[in-house]
Amino acid sequence: MIKTLNISVRGQGLQPFTELVAALLKQSTEDEGLCTLFIRHSSASLLIQENYDDSARSDLENWLNRLVPEQDPLYTHTLEGSDDMPAHIKSALTATQLSIPFQNRQLMLGTWQGIYLWEHRHGPRTRQVIVQLP
């Protein structure tokens, strides 16, 4: 089974979507297997991260923004705005696909783990995440 999730974001940051994947998993005909996620964009990424304390997410966002600043004079790809090239670099440094095992139609994530779309651009938009289940 392959499904597309359309996830709306307001701008930069980590957007949780574990529950959307869990809902799709309940529709699966398989009790166990591997759930594969793939984001169809080059300026956003996917992440498994702590879902308990919001400060962990904001610390990650702040750290990556410091590592890959906007308006670096080395950038030549500036046609789409000052956040575009940094977004591509951030996407290259993180993940565009994830694989998560599941059993009894439940994701085998740790107690404090969640699935996130990491938006690297400023403006609101809708991102597509492909979910493949056996």
Backbone torsions as a table, in degrees:
resi	resn	phi	psi	omega
1	MET	NA	130.5	175.2
2	ILE	-123.7	126.6	179.7
3	LYS	-128.7	154.8	175.7
4	THR	-112.1	126.1	173.9
5	LEU	-98.6	130.3	173.5
6	ASN	-101.5	114.4	-174.4
7	ILE	-114.7	118.5	178.8
8	SER	-86.5	135.3	178.0
9	VAL	-126.2	153.8	179.8
10	ARG	-91.9	-14.8	-177.3
11	GLY	154.9	-160.8	-176.8
12	GLN	-54.0	142.6	174.6
13	GLY	136.5	175.5	-179.7
14	LEU	-92.9	121.3	-178.7
15	GLN	-109.9	113.5	-179.5
16	PRO	-70.3	142.3	174.3
17	PHE	-148.2	27.1	178.2
18	THR	-55.8	-43.4	-175.7
19	GLU	-63.7	-33.4	178.4
20	LEU	-66.1	-40.1	178.3
21	VAL	-69.2	-42.3	179.4
22	ALA	-60.7	-37.4	178.9
23	ALA	-66.1	-39.9	176.9
24	LEU	-64.9	-38.3	-178.8
25	LEU	-61.5	-33.9	178.9
26	LYS	-65.4	-22.5	178.2
27	GLN	-84.8	-11.1	-176.7
28	SER	-65.4	149.7	175.7
29	THR	-88.2	-7.1	-179.5
30	GLU	-103.9	143.0	178.1
31	ASP	-84.2	-26.5	-179.5
32	GLU	-145.5	158.5	-179.1
33	GLY	157.6	-152.8	-177.4
34	LEU	-124.2	127.2	176.1
35	CYS	-96.4	122.7	179.5
36	THR	-110.6	132.7	178.9
37	LEU	-118.6	139.2	179.4
38	PHE	-141.7	128.4	178.6
39	ILE	-95.3	134.6	-174.1
40	ARG	-93.2	42.1	-177.1
41	HIS	-145.2	153.8	-179.3
42	SER	-105.9	9.5	177.7
43	SER	-131.1	25.6	174.6
44	ALA	-150.0	163.7	-178.1
45	SER	-146.8	179.6	-179.5
46	LEU	-118.4	151.1	-175.3
47	LEU	-154.1	142.3	166.2
48	ILE	-103.8	124.7	-174.0
49	GLN	-150.0	169.4	178.4
50	GLU	-57.0	135.6	-180.0
51	ASN	-114.6	11.6	-176.4
52	TYR	-95.7	-52.5	-174.1
53	ASP	-110.4	116.0	-178.9
54	ASP	-59.1	-24.5	-178.5
55	SER	-65.2	-28.1	176.8
56	ALA	-63.8	-41.9	178.7
57	ARG	-67.6	-44.6	-179.3
58	SER	-67.0	-34.9	175.5
59	ASP	-63.1	-42.5	177.1
60	LEU	-61.5	-46.2	-179.9
61	GLU	-60.8	-46.4	-179.9
62	ASN	-63.6	-41.3	180.0
63	TRP	-63.2	-46.7	-178.5
64	LEU	-67.5	-35.8	176.7
65	ASN	-65.3	-33.7	176.6
66	ARG	-72.9	-37.5	179.9
67	LEU	-67.0	-39.6	-177.6
68	VAL	-122.8	84.5	-176.7
69	PRO	-75.6	156.9	173.0
70	GLU	-81.3	160.3	175.7
71	GLN	60.0	32.6	173.4
72	ASP	-69.9	131.3	-177.6
73	PRO	-65.3	-12.3	177.1
74	LEU	-74.8	-21.3	-176.8
75	TYR	-72.0	132.2	172.6
76	THR	-108.6	-20.3	178.3
77	HIS	-85.3	89.4	-175.7
78	THR	-126.1	5.4	-175.8
79	LEU	-56.3	-37.5	-175.2
80	GLU	-97.3	12.2	177.5
81	GLY	115.2	166.6	-175.2
82	SER	-71.0	-16.2	179.5
83	ASP	-93.5	-5.6	-172.6
84	ASP	-73.0	-53.9	-179.2
85	MET	-63.7	-43.7	174.9
86	PRO	-57.8	-36.1	178.4
87	ALA	-63.4	-39.9	177.6
88	HIS	-65.2	-41.4	178.9
89	ILE	-64.2	-44.8	179.7
90	LYS	-60.9	-40.1	178.1
91	SER	-64.5	-39.8	179.4
92	ALA	-66.8	-30.5	-178.4
93	LEU	-83.5	-16.9	-177.9
94	THR	-109.6	-144.3	-174.7
95	ALA	-123.7	141.2	174.0
96	THR	-106.6	-2.9	175.1
97	GLN	-147.2	151.3	178.6
98	LEU	-135.5	150.3	172.3
99	SER	-126.3	126.0	-177.3
100	ILE	-129.8	122.0	176.7
101	PRO	-69.4	153.0	174.2
102	PHE	-136.6	153.0	179.6
103	GLN	-145.1	141.1	-176.1
104	ASN	54.0	35.9	-179.3
105	ARG	58.1	29.8	176.7
106	GLN	-128.3	136.1	177.1
107	LEU	-62.1	139.8	-178.1
108	MET	-93.2	44.8	176.1
109	LEU	-75.0	156.2	175.2
110	GLY	-70.0	166.7	-176.0
111	THR	-51.6	-42.3	-175.1
112	TRP	-108.6	22.0	179.5
113	GLN	-100.6	143.9	174.7
114	GLY	-139.4	163.4	178.5
115	ILE	-99.9	133.4	-176.5
116	TYR	-131.3	144.4	164.8
117	LEU	-93.0	126.8	-179.3
118	TRP	-104.5	100.8	-179.7
119	GLU	-80.6	129.1	-177.7
120	HIS	-107.3	-3.0	178.0
121	ARG	-101.8	161.2	-176.8
122	HIS	-79.7	-43.4	-170.5
123	GLY	-77.8	161.8	175.8
124	PRO	-69.0	148.3	179.3
125	ARG	-168.0	172.0	175.2
126	THR	-114.4	128.1	-179.9
127	ARG	-107.8	148.8	178.6
128	GLN	-107.5	128.7	174.9
129	VAL	-119.2	123.5	177.2
130	ILE	-86.4	131.6	178.0
131	VAL	-117.4	122.1	176.7
132	GLN	-114.5	126.5	177.2
133	LEU	-123.6	152.4	178.6
134	PRO	-64.8	NA	NA
